[in-house]
Amino acid sequence: MAQKSLVLETGSYSAKLISTRTPIFGFGVAAAKESVLPSALDQKTRRAEQFKAARDMLPAKRLTGTALSVVLPAERTLNRFLDMPFTDRTKIDSVLGFELESHVPWAADELVHDYMFMEKRKDGS
């Protein structure tokens, strides 16, 4: 069964979307789009245009059975390591946004977040 994935990259000059299909054997690019940002040199309006271009490039319907990778500049991302007293995903999903509020300068509803489980090292870190 072929697997479909999308890669979205919002750069300073343009936004790019690549659709790939991975059949049982091999790899192939199914489609590629680029949307040049009108104000590529104006940093004040670039961010809003990046979000609009990304939103316009993604399909309007919900992505099901599709892997989506979003490429963001490092200065627009944060990584935090948090210890949780539980490993139940439903509990983590319900409290993670609020837990992150004490670690970042934004409200929970302004965050896009994800998590992964990490093994604790023997030294406790």
N, C-alpha and C positions, 0 to 999 in steps of 0.2 A: 504494500500500500504506500502510495506517495505521500510525503509529508510536505506541507506548505509552510513557508515562513516569510515574514516581512521584516525588512530592516529599514528603519526610519532614522535619518540623520539630518539635524538642523544645524547648518553651519552659518558662518557670518555672511556668506555670499548667496547661498541657496539652500533649499530643503530638498532632500533626495529620498526616494522610496524605491527599494528593490524588492521584488517578489521572486522568491526562489521555490523550486520544486525539487524534492529529493526522492526520486523513484527508488525502487529496490536496489538498483545498481546505478551509480553515477550521481551527477549533480547538474542542475541547470537553472539558468536565470529565465524566469517566465516573463518578466516585465520590469521596466525601469522608468521612473519619472523624475523630473527635476523641475523645481519651481524657483526661478531667480527672484530674490527679494528686491523690491524697488529701491529701498534705501540701504543698500548693502554697506554704504560707508557711514551712515548716520546711526550711531549706537543708541540714541534715545528712542527711536521708533523701531529698531530692529527686533527687539524681543517680542513685541506684539505681532509683528509680521511673521516671525518664526513660528509662533503658536498657530496663527491663522493658516499658514502654508501647510503645517503638519496636519492640522484638523481637516483641511480641504483634500489632502492627499489620501488620508485613510478612508476606507469604505464606510459608508453611512451606517450600515447594519453592524450588528455585534459580530466580533471575530470569534468564531467557534472552530476548534480544531486547527487553529493557526498559531504558530509561535510568533511573537512580536518582539523585536529587539529595538530599543531606542538608544541612539547614540547622542549623548549630551556632552558639552564641553565640561571639563573637570571643575571649572569655577562655578558651575551651576548644580553641582551634586555634593552631597554630604554622606559620609559613612559613619555610623555609630555602632559600637559594640555594647549591647545591653545584656545583663543577666536577668533572666526571668525565673521565678520560682516554680514554673510549670512548663510542660512541653506539649500540652494539648493545643492544637492549632486553632480551635474555635475560641479558646480563651485568649490566645495571643492575638488573633484577629480583632477581638473586641477591645483589647486594652492598649495595643501597640501605639496607635495614633496619639492617645492621651499621654502615654508614657514618654513619647518622643517630645511632647510640648515642653517638658522641663529641660531638654537638651538642645533645642533649636529655637530661634527667635520668631517662630511662626505658630499659628493656631493649627490644630489637628486637621481642620477642614481645608487648609491651604497646602497640605502635604500630599505627595504621592510617595508611598513607601512600600517596601517589600522586605522580606527577611529570609534568612536561611539559618539552619541549625549548625552550630560549630561545636566541635569537640573541645572540651576543656583540657588543657595540658596538665601534666602531672604536677607542675610547679604552681598550679592554681590560677594561672592567667589565661 
